[in-house]
Structures are given as C-alpha cells and as structure tokens.
Amino acid sequence: MSRGWGDSIQRPGKWSPMMSSSKRASLEAILAAAGCTLQHVVKATVYLTDMADYPRVNELYGEAFAPNKPARTCVAVSALPVRERMKIDLVAYREGN
C-alpha cells in the first residue's frame, strides 16, 4: 500500500487520525491468531462519527482489502468510546480446521 492506515484525513479546520498502523497491525494480529489474514475477511462493519471521513476510509479500505473487497456496511454514529472517530468490526472465514 502506498499510503497505509497510518495516514490521516486532512480537512480545513479539522485533523483526524484514521486507521493508524497500530490499529491495522492489531486487526492483522487478531486475524492471524485465528489462522486468517485480511484476505479471509468476508464482512466488515464500519462505524463513523463523521460521514465526511467516508471518502478517505473508502480509499484505505480498498487498498487494504484489494483485490477482493469483502461486503461492507458503513454506519454513522453519534459517538464512539475514547473519542474515536472510527471503529471497524471484521468477520473472517477460512475453510478447514
């Protein structure tokens, strides 16, 4: 990925960290513990506190899950814990044990 999840969204008057590299690493570690990778993800639910962030999240999502992007739902919420601007829930599937 040319611009990883450690990038930020830049908007006039606002700066918002998005999908930090540590968050992506955490997701990858959780998946790895189950014997999966990002390519095993079949469904993602993204929660955003500001839908103006959606275009950048969409771009990062496409880069992270290329070439086969999983199904996705994006939900606008009024608040998230610890003043986060985004949460993502992933469902992964792999055949076998």
C-alpha positions, 0 to 999 in steps of 0.5 A: 500500500502506498499510503497505509492506515497510518495516514490521516484525513486532512480537512480545513479546520479539522485533523483526524487520525484514521486507521493508524498502523497500530490499529491495522497491525492489531486487526492483522494480529487478531486475524492471524491468531485465528489462522486468517489474514485480511484476505479471509475477511468476508464482512466488515462493519464500519462505524463513523462519527463523521460521514465526511471521513467516508471518502478517505476510509473508502480509499484505505479500505480498498487498498487494504482489502484489494483485490477482493473487497469483502461486503461492507456496511458503513454506519454513522454514529453519534459517538464512539468510546475514547473519542474515536472517530472510527471503529471497524468490526471484521468477520473472517472465514477460512475453510478447514480446521 
